[in-house]
């Protein structure tokens, strides 16, 4: 079962075990990840790979990035 469905991309989103560990270590919740995926800026890395990133107010490490 997917972690959530991205309306922006029309696809299910799953997080890997590695990503979950990193999220826990940095205190990043599911809602923050969803906010990054749905509203973040995109930097393409070829045809099928890209980074999605977004500044999050109130965080000392205010840039959250997801490899997609």
N, C-alpha and C positions, 0 to 999 in steps of 0.2 A: 504494500500500500504506500502511496506517495505521501510525502510530508505535507504538501499542499499543491493546489492547482494554480498555475500562473495564468491569470487572465491576459496579461500583457503579451505572453508568448504562446498562449494556447496549448501549454504542455504541463504535464505533471513534473514536480520538482522533488528530487530525493537528495538527501545529504549523506555523504559517506561517513564511515566511522571516524576517519581522520578529521573531517570537517567538524563533526560533533565534538570531538575532543578539543579542537582549537576554539570552537564556540564556547564551550564550558570554561576553558582556561581564561578566555577574555570576557566572560560574562555577557555573551551575545545570545539573546533569546530568539525563539522562532519568529516572533512578530517583527523583530529587527531584521532578520534575514529576509522575511517576506517583503518588508519595506524596501530593502536594497534591491531585490529582484524586480519588484514591480515599478519602482520609481527612480532607480539609479541610472547613472550615465554609463554608456557602453563604450569600450575600447576593443576593437576587433583585433584578433590574432589569427588571421587567415579566414577561410570560408566558413568553417564550422566551430571555431573556438573564439571565445572572447571573455573579457573581464567586465563585471558590472560593479560599480562603486558608488558610494554615496557618503557624504559627510553626515554625521549624526551628532546633533547638539547635545551637550552635557557629558560627552565622553572625552577623556584625556587622549585617547587614540581615536579621534573622531572620524577617521576614514575607514569604512568597512568595505571589503572587496570580496567578490565571489568569482571563482574561475568556473566558467560554464562551457 
